[in-house]
């Protein structure tokens, strides 16, 4: 495998530099394909993919399943992915004509809903709470309770929640920049101290450990911090990248003056299905979508990269998620595009805390149910109970009734041999809103330009389930979306371990039963799912 980069996607980046890496790059080989391993055979809490192929699928025929990945972009030329990228055979590449009359010109591998027909794309965007804050500031100057209550009976508490959330998060972002600047300053200060101690500019962890310094001294602090940073493979370029992230939160995510949607020039509050966008499904940074796609269908047993879960799958790319929050209108149109163009499973590894046009998405979710398409959504990385705190999109309507039977929300489990650490500490949970858990922590994933990253997040647990669903569907094509969901949940491993409640740690850590964190109370297992599919198909 080519060099594994050391960027980790985690729940919160408002933490010290030394905590940004969960995995020592030198130890990363043991995390390759761990999600495919078996709890009993490999003593690893994977989903038993290899066991399923070896014991259940030998000699069986399968049907190709089309999976749509609604995300931030996909590198369609990645060495471990290019052979499974969907090709719209009814479209002639590059002729500027809508050959298949589906309304989208040259949509060879999918579509990009956050761009325009001039080839311009949205990369950075504000968060939804920022858009709402800006909108309400204009409508209700001064945030007067009377002015809001007298405006058509609008819920004052909702607007107050928007105001408080934005202002608190903006403050946290400002503090994050300040704290990280201190970390950067410490890095350069400690680096210079260590260089003086070892007598050269280039030093190793081994050399640092041999240094004789007074305990709890500045030299000792410098030695320990730089050893940690060295072990995690971080350097000056990584500092620049993380600083760019932190400053980006201020410049884009929480900037009320930033108007990203001007690139498209439409009214995001007005619903329509008229085609807009372009065919650039890669975008400026396809890291996330490339990683997601790899877990579903990276080419198996080719001696490079990782092995995806499904061996007979095609990936349709739909770019909808910027660096910031997605727009409800784009999400709805993306799901509709996937349905109209034959997708049987749709992976959605994104989410947000506010959804002002939720009705747009709800309408299309029902359409997906009517068209027998399975929707798989990431639960989110805030370590919160989403039965209580909002996370969108979701499977409930405005009256908290289940919209459709084709929706699955996925929490993240961890690579661990310790039962109490089975659940990833950042994962959202909820006995009503989260359906099942799947591997989503310390995973080797595909990255742009045929490289590889170490990643964590429910964003990567969701495609594990999408891959499982695609694998089951490919061998049992007559199963409906609702049956697929039922089989995956019913066959999940019900390990009623006592685990650490996500979002709590240290002395404040709470212990709960794993069964209380999701509807199924289980961990996805494709071996058991295939056995149950065989049983039910009879």
N, C-alpha and C positions, 0 to 999 in steps of 0.2 A: 504494500500500500504506500502511496505517496505520502509525503509529510503531512501529519495531522496538525492543523492549525489549533490554536489554543483559545479560541473565542467561545465563551459559554453563554447560552441564552438562559437567563434565570429569572426568578420572580421579581426581584427588586435589585436595581443597581445602585441604590443609595446606601452603599456600604463601602468599607475600606477596600483599597486595592487588593490586599492580600487575601481577601475572601472571594475575589472574582473568579478564581479558578477552583473547581471542585475536584479536578483530576490532574495528577501529575502526568504530563505528556509521555514520560518514559514508561508509565504503567498503563497507558491507554489501550494497548493491544488486548488486554483482557476484557475490554468493553465492546470490542467488535462483535456485532451480531448477538449481544447477550439477550436481546429481546426475542430471539428465535430459539433460545435454549429451553430446556425442560426442568421444572422444579425438582423432580426426583432424580433423573438421570444426570443432570449437570449441577445440581445443588444451586441453581440460579432461577430466580422467579420470572423467567421468560414465559412465552405463550405456546411453547412446544411445537414450533413450526417444523424443525427438522424431524422430530419424532413422527409428526403427521405424514410428512412425505415418505419417510422410511417404512412406516408400518401400515398406513392406510391408503396411500394414493398410488402405489406402484402399479403400473400397467393400466391405470384408469385414464379415460379421455376427458378433456375439459373444453369449455367454451370460453372465448375471449370476453372479458368484462371491461367495459369502459368506465373509468373512474375520473371524475372531474375534480381538479384541485383548485379551489378558489383561494387565492393567496396573493403574495406580493410580487410574484414573478418566478419563472423557472428557466434554468439554463438547459435548453433543449439539446445542446451539444455535449453535455457531460458524458464522459466515457462509460459510465455505469448506468446511464439513463436513456441515451439517445435512441436505443433500439426499442424502447417501449413507449415513446412519445406518439400520441395519436396524430394521424395524418388524415385530414379531410380530403378524401379521394375525389369528391365532387367539385373541388375548387382547384383552379389552375394557378399555381404560385406566381405572384408578381405581375399579373396582367391588369390589375386595377379594376377588375370586373367581379361582380357578385355572381359567379358561375352557377352556384347551387340555389340562388334566389332565397337564401335564408335571411337576407337583410344585412349581411356582414361581408365586406369586401376582403378577399384574400385571407380569410380566417383558416389558415392551413393547420395550425396546431391548437387553436383556441382564440380567445379574444381578450382585449385590454379595455376595461371600462373606465380607466382613470387616465385617459389621454384624449387627443383630438385627431381629426383627420389630416392635420398638418404634420403629424408625427411627434408632437410635443406631449410629454407625459408628466403627470404629477408624481413626485418622489416624496417630498416632505409634506406634511399636512398637520393641521391642528387636531386636538382631541375634540370629541363631541361636546364635552363639557365647556370647552373654550368657545365653540360655535354658539352654544346656547347662552353662555354668559354675555357674549358680544350682542347677540340678538335681543336679549332681555334688557341689557343696558340701554340700547337704543329705544326700546318700546317703553321702558319704565325707568326713566332717569331718577336716580336717587334710591331706587328699590323701595319705594313707598308701599307699605302694606295696603293702604286704601286704594292707591292707583291700580294695584294688581287685582285686588278683590273686586273692584268696580269694572274690571275689564272682562266682561263676559263670564263672570264667575270662575275665572281661572284659579287653579289651586296655588295658593300662596306658599304653602309648605314645600311644594315641588320647586318653585323658583328660589326659595330660600336655600334649599338643598343644593341647587346649581351654584348659587352665589358662594356658599360656604365651601363646597367641594373645590371649586375653581381656586378661590383665594388661598385655601389651605395647601392645595397641591402646588400652586405656583410658588408659595413660600418654601415648600419642601424642595422644589427644583432649584430655587436660588441657594438654599442651604447645601444642596448636593454639589453644585458648582463650587461653592466656597470650600467645602470639605475636600473635594477632589483636588482642588488647587493646592491645598495643604499637603495632600498625599504626594502630589507631583513634586512639590518643594522638598518634602522629606526624602523622596526617592533620590533626587540629585544631591542633596546634602549627604545622605548616608552612602551613596555611591562614591562620592569623593573621599569620604572617610575611609571606606574599605579599600579603595585604590591606594591610599597612602599607607594603610596597614600591610597590604600584601606586596606593595612596591611595584605594581604594574597595573595597566588599564584593563587587561583581560584576566578574569579570575574565575575559578570554578567553585562549586558548592563544597567540594572536598577540601579545598584550600581555606574556605571560610570556616569550616568546622575545626580546622587545626589551629586557628588563631587563638592566641592566649591574651584574653582581655579581662578586665575586672567586671564581675557580674553586676548587672543593673546599671552599667555605665552607658554613656552615649555610644561608645565603640561597640559594646555588647548589643545594644538596640540596632545599630547599623548592621552588624554582622548577621543577626537573626532575620531582620527584614529582607536584606539582600539575598540571603540564602533561600528564603521562601519564594522570593520573586524569581530567582534563578531556577529553582526546582519546578516552577510552573511555566517556565519558558517565556516569561514576559520581558519586554524591553521597552526602549523609548518609543518605538512605533506603536506599541500597544497603548502606552500612555496617551499618545496623540489621538488614537482611535476612541478611547474611552472619554477623553475630554471633549471630543467632537460630539459624542453621544450626549453627555451632560449639558453642554451648551446648546445642543439642538433642542433639548426639551424646553429651554427658555426661548430660543429664537423661533421655534416652530410650534411645538405642542401647546404651549401656554401663551402664545403671542396673539392677542386679539386683533392686531393689525395685519396679520399674515392671512392672505386670501388665496389659498391654493386652488380653489375651485374655478378661478377665473380662466384657467387653462382650458377647461371644458366649455365654460360660458353658458351653462344651463341653469335652471332653477331646481336645486336639489330638493326643494320642498314640494315640487309638483310631480306627481306620478305620471310616467308614460313609458311605453316600451319601444319608442322609436329608436332605431339603432344609433349609437354614438360611440366614440372611442376609436381604436385602431387595432391592428393585428400584432403589435409588439407585446408578446406575453412574457418577455424577459425583464424589461424595465432596467432601471439603473442598478438595483441591487437585488438579484434573484436568490440570495442566500437562503431565505426562509422557505420559500416554495420548493427550491431544489432539495433541501433537506427533507421536507415533508414527503415529496414525491418518492424519494429513495426508499423510505420505510415501506411504502406501499408496493413498489414494483421494480426496484433496482435489479438489474439482470442477475439472476441466480447462477452460482457455480461457474462464474467466468474467470475466477482467479484474481479479480480486482475489486477494490471497494468493499461494499457490503452486499449481503443478499437480501433483496426485498422479500416480502411475505408471499405475495401472489406471483405465480409463475406464468400466468396467461392473462395479462392485463395490459391495457393501454391507458396512458395518462393524458387527459385533456387539460391544458393550462388556461385558467381564467384569471387575469390580473385585476384585482379589485381592492387590494389592501395596500395603502401607502405607508410611509414611515409616519405614523399617526393613526387616527381612527378612520375606519372605513365609513362610507356614507350608506345609509339604509337603501337608498334608491339603487346604488350600484350592486349591493348584495342581492337585492330582489331580482334585478336584471341578469345578474350572473347566474343565479340558480335557474332562472327561466331559460337562459341560453343553453345551459348544460342539459336541461330536460329536453328542449327542442332538438338538440343535436345528438341525442341518444345515450347520454350518460345514465348508468344504472345505480351508481353510488357517487355521492358528492362529499368531499372532505372540506371542512371549514375550520381552519386553525386560526381563528381570530376572535375578537370580542371586545366589548366596551360596557361601561356602566350606565350610559344613557342612550336611548333609542327613540328620538322624537318622531320618526316615521316608521314605527314598528309595524303599522298596519300594511305598509308596502311589502315587508318581508313575510308577514303572516299570510297574506293572500297567496304568495308564491309557494310557501311551505305547503299549503293545502293543495296547490296544484301539483307539487311533487308527490304528495301522498296519492292523489288521484291517478298519477302516471306511474306509480309503483317504483319510485326512486328513493333509495335510502339516504338520509342526511346524517352525517357524522360531524359533531361539533366539539371543539376543545372546551373544557370547563373553565379555563382561566387560571392565572398564576398569582393570585392575591392571597392565598392561604385563608380564604373566607368561606363562610357558609352561604351558598347562593340560594338557599331556600329563604334566607332572610335579606341578603344584600343583592341588589340587581346585577345581573350579568346578561348581556344581549349579544346575539339573538338567542332565543330559547324556544322550548316546545309548548309554552303556555300563551294563551291569548290575554286580552286586557282584563278578563274576568277570572283569570287564573285557572282556566279550563284547558285541558290538553288539546292542542290544535290538531294533531295528527299522530298516527301510530308508526310513522316512518322516521322518527327523530331519535338520535342517541347523543347524549352528552357524556364526555369521557374525562375522568380524573387520571392523574399520573401516579404510578407506582415507581419504586426505586430499585436499582441494582443493590441487593443487600443479602446478607446471610443472617441478619438480626431482625427478628419478627417485628419488633417495635418500630423499626425504621422502614417498614414495607411501603408506607405511603410517603410520597415526596412532600417535603415540608412546605413547598410553595403551592401545592395543588389546592384548587377550590374543591369543595365537597358539598353534599346535600342529599339527604335521604329521599327527597322528592325530585330534585333537579338534575342530579348526576346519576347516570344509569349504571355505569360500571367503570372499573379502573383498568389501566393497561400501562406497560412500561413507558416511562417518559423522563428518565433521569440518567445523566451520565451516559449518553448514547453517541456512538460514532455515526455521523450522518454525512451525506453528500454535500459538497459546497461548490460554488461556481469555479469554472475553469479546471474541472476534474481534480479538485482537491477535496479535503475532508475536514470536518470540524468535530469537536466534542460539544454536545448540545443537551440542554434540559428544558422541559416545559410540557404542559399539557398539549401544546402545539404538536408534539411528537408522539404523544400517547394516542391522539385522535387518528393519525394515519396508520398506527399499528392496528387499530380496530377496523379502519377502512380496508387495510390489507387483508385482515382476517375475513371480513365480509366478502371481499372480492374473491378470495380463495375458495370459500364455501360456495359462493354463487357460481363460480366457474365450473365446479364439479357437480353442482345441483342447480342447474339454471332455471328450473321451474319454481324455485322458492320465491315468494314475494318479499318485498322490502320488510313488511311487518313480520313475516316468518323469520327472516334473517335476524332481525332485532331480537325476536323472542328466543331463537336458538342461541345466539351469542350470550344473552343474559342468563338464560336458564342453565347453560353449560359452563358458565364461569365458575372458577374454583372458589368455593365458599370457605375461605380460611378465616375463621373467627378469632384472629389474633388480637391481642391488645396492642394497639399502635399509638404513636404520638399524634395527637390532633394537629393537622396542618395549621401553620400560623402561630404555633406555640413552641417554645424551646427553652433550654436551660432550666433554671429553677421554676420557671413559669409553665413548663411543659405539662399539658394535660394528657391523660391516658384514656382512650376510648376503644370500643370494639370496632374492628374493621367493618363489620356488617352494618354499622350505623351511618356510614359515610356515603352510601349510594343506594339506589333502588334495589339492585340485585344483591348487594353485599358481597360482590365477587370480583375476581381478577380474571380477565379474558384468557381463554385457552382454546386455541384452534383445534387441537387434537380432540378434545371433548366436543367441540362444536361440530366437527365433521362426523363424529360418531352419532350425535343426536340428529344431524341432518339426514344421515343414512336411514336412521330409524323413522323419522317423520316422513321422509319421501316415500316410504312404503305405504 
